[in-house]
Amino acid sequence: MCLAVPAKITRIDEPGQGVANYMGSEVKVNLSLVPSAQRGDWVIIHAGFAISVMDAEEARETLRLFKELAETSRDEGA
């Protein structure tokens, strides 16, 4: 199963290419699908591509839910 995960753009290196903070890790990201994205924006990343820009509050809530799900799975031995 693949998930699209929120990440915050920390740097734009050149048109269509940048770096985002993904749960504490810096990752290269292709920004060509979201040309209006800017440094500081939250984006949904899937397979190395930012596929949409999202609201900061929605991003934080999504990450909180992912963390809760991971903790629940770990507690259940999955």
N, C-alpha and C positions, 0 to 999 in steps of 0.2 A: 504494500500500500504506500502511496506517495502522499505527502502532505505539503500544502503551500503554507509557508511560515512567515510571520511578520518580522521585518528587520528595519533598522533605521539607517538611512544613507549617511555615511560619515565623510565621504569624499567622492568627487566626480573627477576622474582622471582625464577623460577626453569624451567627446560626444558618444553617448551610448555605452560607456563603460565607467564603473565606479567601484566603491567598496562600501559594504554595509556591515553594521554590527548585528550579528545573528546570535542572540542569546549569549553574549559575552565574547564571541569569536568574530574576528574580522574576516569577511569573505568577499571575493571578487564577485561582482554582479553585472549582468548585462542589462542596461537600462533602455535599450532601443524600443521596447514595447510601451514605455512610459516616458516619452520625450519631455514632458512637462515636470518630471520629478526633479527635486532640488536637494541639496545638502540639508539634512535635518528632517526630511520627509520620511514617513513610515511607508514601506511598500510590502506587498506580498511577494515572496520569492518562491519560485518552483523551478527545479532543475537548473538553477543558476541564472534564471531570468526574473526580473521584476515584472510582474504581470498586472499589477494595479497599485495605485496610491491609496492609502487608507488613513483614517482619522487616528490620532495618537491614542485617544482613550480606547477605541476599539482594538487597537494593537495590543495595548497593555492587558486588556481583558482577555483577549485571545491567548496571549502568552501565559496568563494566570491559569486559564482553563487547561492548557497543555500541561503545565506543571502539575496541576491537581490530578489530571488523568494519569500522568506518569507515576505519581506517588501512589495512587490507587492501584495501578497495575502491579507496582513493585510489592505493595502490601499483600496483594492476592497471589503473589508468586508467579505472575505471568511472564 
